[in-house]
Structures are given as structure tokens and as C-alpha cells.
Amino acid sequence: MATAESFDRTAALKEFDEAKTGVRGLVESGAAATLPPIFRHPVLRPRCSSPSSLSVPTVDLSLPRPAAVALAAAAACDWGFFQVVNHGLPLSLIDRAISAVRSFHEQPSSVRAAFYSRSVAGGVSYSSNVDLFRSGASSWRDTIQLQMGPTRPDPERIPPVCREELLAWDEHVAAAGRAVMGLLSEGLGAGPGLLEATTCAEGRLMACHYYPPCPEPDLTVGTAEHTDPGVLTVLAQDGVGGLQVKWTGEDGASEWVDVRPASGALVVNVGDLLQIMSNDEYKSVEHRALANPHQEARVSIATFFNPGKRGDSVFYGPIPELVSPAKPARYRNFTMAEFMGTFFGKKLSSRSLIDHFKS
């Protein structure tokens, strides 16, 4: 076994990436009886959530509109996270999408390897750890990403085993995202079309995550703690669990709270850009996925909503209707190129993205 002095991390990362089979490939080959060094995190916070009665709020879309608006706005303000139920998306649709993602990741390694690429050209990429060569420690997770908006990729680029299901999922999750944006727009005291008018529902990146069983889950993570950079994230997850959100009380003390899987529920969270656009009315909070200690792999599908309108003359910042002498703008304006360039220049676990744009 390599010692700390002899271990060549750069060479190990290159060897792992060039295998083109991800973490799942390590599990399949039997090479992951113990956790490989590239996945070991030097400092980990406790895995377990605090033994409290806290739970992520639930927003029931079957409630009268004013009640649903109030619940969504309060959750976005206090938690930055909530689960949505009675959203109109059939449970069978969610199950088919989750199953299709699982099927892709559990194909023979030779089939998966044909899709492996770190390039986002063409709108579809399959790899392990988007920040593999930038982070200090890798996460126990593989992902297939699809850029679904403003323009969808050529369907032939999407793996056949999950093509039909993910295209159908995109159509329905886009509608769910627009519905939630309408609630949050009204919660800001504006009309339901406020966020859609800024093209916030047009850009969609779908990240289909696969978390294989981990031999030493206390030594690594599924996804490091982070905030999402975009406007809104809508997540479908299976019943395995592992997602946690950081809750900070009025006394400033923080604890990790499990986002427990609920049949048919969608998990929604506020992104950094929405916190900026809302001028801090809504908050983007840190969350993480634990390394999977179970025998069954965990699957989730996150759809990240971002503005579709971009360019050097298109600026984003606090929505003008939310700025007043009593509450001046807390952030400066910027282009999406600057915003996303700043995000990708940071480690995934960095919390400094929002701070970079404070006025």
C-alpha cells in the first residue's frame, strides 16, 4: 500500500479517470474493498443528523393558492429547502426516470465507458466528479449530465437505455419548476411571472447522480457540502436517502437535518442566484449527500434552473422591484459568464460565491 509520502495523487486521479468507468467501475472490479486514497477526506463532520425534531418543510400544491404561496415563501426564507407534494407529476413517471438512471449506471462497464467524457460539448456527458482534478478529495459518486435548456441536445447523444425516460422527465420537471417559481415570485410580492420573465426557467441542467455502496462511508462523502449556484434546483430521489441540509438557528448554531425521502415528493432548494435576485429575501443554504452505507446504490436526478438569456450586455442582480431606500441592493450586477466563471473557479465546497458579488 502506498504511504502518504509515496502516494502520487495526480497519477491516481489520471488512472481513475482514464478507466472511464467511474466509482461503479471500482465496485465492479473489486478494487474498492477499502476506500481508495483519492476519496479519503482529511476532515469530515459527523455523518449523523442531530437527534432533534427538525424536518424540512413540505409545501402541498393542492392547497388554496395563497396558502401554498405563503408556505413556499416561508420555507425559502427560513430553510432554503422544501419538499413539494401534490404537484401533479405521476409517481410512475418519477419511478421510471429513477429506474432509467439506475439502468444506465448499472450497464456493463464497456457500455458506460463509451459515453464517458469531461467535455460538455453536445450537451451530454458521463463522468465521476465534475471537479475531480480541482477538489482536494473526490466524492463517491458518478453522474450523467444533460444540458436540457435553452436547447436540448441531439437525442441520439443520450444513452438509449434512459433516453425516452429522461426526455419525458425534463418536460414534466420543467413545468414543476415553473410552478414553483410562480409561487416564489408571488411570495416576493410580485406577480407569478416575475422569475419566468427573467428567463430563469429556460436554462436547465439535469444531473443524474449514482451513489454506489461505499466500503468506508465515514471516510468520504457522496457530495461535499456546497450551495447550488443557479436559481432553483428540483430533485427527485429514490428511497435510499442520504441528502442533508444545514439548518442554522437563531442562536447561530448549525446542525445537519436529513431530507427524508417521501414517496412522490420533489425536493426544491434555492440557489445562490435566487438569493441574489431576491436581495436576500430567500436564502441558498449548504447541503450535502453522505457516502452511501447501504447495499443498494442511491439514485437522484437534480434539475438546475438558470437564466436562458445570456450575453455580455445581459446583467443579473437584485430584481429592481425588490430594491428600495429602506432595503438597498446588497449585490452588484454581473453577467452570467462572470457568475459561472467565478463558480467554476472555486472548489465545489466553497461558500464564497455569493460573497464575491456583494455590493
N, C-alpha and C positions, 0 to 999 in steps of 0.2 A: 504493500500500500504506500502511496506517495506521502511523504512527510510534508508539513506546512512549508518547509524550506524548499523542497524539490518540486512541489506541485506547480505546474505551468497552467494557470487558469486560461490564458488566451488560447493555448493549444487544445485544451479540453473543450472549450466553447466551440472552437472551429470543428473539432471532431464530431461533437454532438450535432451541430448544425448541418454538417455535410452528410450525415447519415440520412437526413430528410425524413425521419420517421417520428420525431418528437419524443415527448415523455412516454407516450404509449409504446413507442418502439423499445425503450429501455425496459419497460414492464414485460413486453412480449419476449424479449431476448433473455430475460432472467438476470440482466445486469443490474437490476435495481433491488436486489435483496437487502442492500443497505443504501442509504441516500448518497448519491454521488456528490463529491465536494462542491461542484459548481452550484448546487441547490441549497447548500447549507448557509443559513443566515446567522451572522455572528451574534446578533441581539434580537430576541423575539419577545414580544409582550405575551402575557398569558393567553392561551387559546380560548379558555372558557369565558363565557359572558358572566357578568356579575349576577349573583343569585338574588335578583330583585324582581319586582312585578312589572317592570317596564316592558312595553311591547310597541312595535312600530304601528302608527295609526292606520286605520282602514277607512277608505272612502267608498261608500256604496253609491254607485251611479244610478240606482233605481230610486233614490230619494228625490224629493222635490228639488228643483234646480237651486234655489237659494241655499238649501241645507248642504247640498253637495259642494257648492262653491265655498261656503264657509269652512267645511271640513278640509277641503283640499288646500285652501289658503292657510289655514291654521297649521296643517301638517308641514307645508312647505316653509313656513316661517319658523316653527318650533323645532322640527326634526330634519327637514330637507329630504325626507323619505316618507313614503306611504305605500300601502297596498291598495289596489283598486279591484273591487268585486262588482258583479252585475254590469260588466262593461259591454256585453253583447257579443263577445267573441266565443264561439263554441269551444267547450272543453276538448272535443275531438280534434279541433284544429290545432290547439296548443299541443296536445299529446302527439299528433302526427309530426309537427315541427321538431319537437324534442327528440322523438324517436329517429327522425331522419338525420339529425345531427349526430346522434349516437351511432347510427349505422355508418356514417361517413368515417368517423374516428375509429371504428372497430373493424373496418375493412382490412384485408391483408396489407402489410407494410408496403409491399411493392406497388399496390394500387394507390395508397395515400401519397407515396413518395413522388408520384408523377405530378401531383398538384403542389408540391412543396416549393415555396418561393417567398422571399422577403420583399419582392417588388410588388407594389400596388397597381402597377400598370395593368390595364384590362379590368380592374375593379374587383378581382378575386385573388386572395392569397391564403395559403395554409402554411403555418409555421408554429414554432413554440417560442413564446415570449417576444413580443414586439420590440422590447428593449433589451434583448438578450446580450448585446455587446456593449450596452451603456450602463446597465444596473450593476450594483456591487454583488448581488446574489440573484440567481434565477429562481423562477417560481414553477411549481409542479403543475403545469397546465399546457395544453395545446389549444390552438384556435384556428378556425377558418373564418376569414373576414370577407364581407361582401359590401362594396360601395353601392347602395341601392338608390341613392338620390344625390343630386337632382336627376342624374341619368343612370338608368340601370345598366349593368354590364351585359355583354352578349350572353344570353342564356347558355350557350354551348360551353362557356368557360366555367359554369357552375357544375360541380360534380353530379353526374346523373343520379346517384343514389339519394341525393337530397334536393335536387333542382326544383321539382314541382312543389314540394312542401315549403321550401324557403321563399319561393316567389309568391306563393299564396299567403305565407305568414307576413311578408313585407306589406302586401296590400292591406291586410287587416290591422297590423300593428301601426301602420301609418295613420289609419283612421282613429285608432285608440289614442295615439299621440296627439292628434289634432283636437280630439275631445278633451283631453286633459289640459292642453294649452288654453282651450277656451275657458275652462274653469279657473285656471290660474290667472288668465287675463282679467276676468271679472273680479277675481279676488284682489286685484290691484286697483280696483275702482274704475276700470275701463270697460269697453265693450269686449265681447268674446273673441273678436277678430284681431285684437291688438298684436299678439305674438305672431300669428299667421301673416299679418300684413308686413312683417319684417322678414318674411321667408323662412322663419325658424322651423317650419315643418318640412321644408323641401330637401335639405341635406340629411341623408340617413346612412349611417354606417352600421351594419349588422355584424356583431362579433359572436360567433358560436363557440363557446368555451367547453372544453372537455377536461375534467379533473380526474385523472386515474387514481386508483388506490395508492396511497403513499406508505412506504415501509417505515418511515420515521417522521410522522406528521408534526411532531413537536419541534423539529429542527428546520422546517421550511414553511412556505406559505403557498396557497393556491394563487392568490393575487395579493400583492403587497398593499398596505393601506395607502389610499390615494383619494383624490376627488376627481370627478369627471369634468373635462374641460368644456363640454358643449352646453347646450341649452337644457336639454331634458334627456333622461335615459329611461326606457321602458324595458323591463326584464321579465322574461318567462323562465322559470326554473323547475327542475324536477323535484321529487320528494326527498332527495338525499340531504340537502341542507348544507350550510357552511358559510353563507353570507352573513356578515356582521356590520353594523353601523355604529359609529361612535356618537354617543349621547353625552352632551355636556350640560350639567345642571346649572341652576342659578348661582350656586356657590363656586362654580368654575371647575368642579370635579368631573372627570370623564369616566365613562365605562363603556364596554362593548356590549351591544344588545343584538341578540340573534334575530335575523329576519326569517322567521319560521315559514317553511313552505306551506301554502294553503291551496287546496285544490282549486284550480281555475283562476286564481288571483294573479294579477300582474303587479310587479314591483316598480314603483316610479321614484326617481330621485332627481333633485335639482342639480344642474351643472354649474360650473364656475361662471359661464357666460350669462346664465339667467340670474345669478346673484348680482352680477354687474348691471345687467339691463334693468333689474328691479330696484336698483340703487339700495341694495341690502335689505329689501323687504323680505325676500326669500333667501335661504342660505344653502350653500353647497357644503356638504359635510364629508368627512373622511369615512371610508368604508373599506372592507377587505373581504377576501374569501380564504377561509382556512384550508390548509392542505387536507386532503380527503383521507380520513382514517378508516373508512368503510371498505367492504369488499366490492361494492358496486361503484362504478365511476359516476361522478356527478356531471350533469349537463345543464348549461344555461344558455339562453340567447338574449344578448343585450342589443338593443337598437338605440344608437346615439343620434339624437336630433340636433342639427346645426343649421345655421342660415345657408340657404342655397345661393343667395345673391352675394357675389364677391367681386373683388377688383380693387385697384389702387385708389379709386375715388369713392368707394363704399365703406362707410365708417360705422362702427358699433360702439356702444357705451350706454350709460343710463338713458332710459327712454325719457324724452323731453317732458312728457305729461307727468312724470313722477319726480321731477326736479322743481324746487321752489326756493324762495329765500329762506323759508323755515327748514328746508332739507335740501341743501345744495348737492350738486353731483359729487359723489365720493370717488368716482373713477374718471379717467380721461378717455377720449375716443381713440379708436385704433382700427386698423384693417384686420380682416380675418387672417391674412398672410402673416402679419406681425403676431397676432394672437396664437395661432397654431405653431408658428416658428418658435415662439417662446416656450410653448408646451413641450414640443419635441426636443428642445434644448435642455430640458430638465429631466431628472430621473422621475419615474412614474410615482415614486413615493413622496416627491416634493410637494409642499403645500404653499409654495411661494408664487404660484401663477397669478392669483388674484392680487396679491400684494404688488406685483410688478406694474399693475395698471392703476393703482390708486393715485388720485389727483393730489 
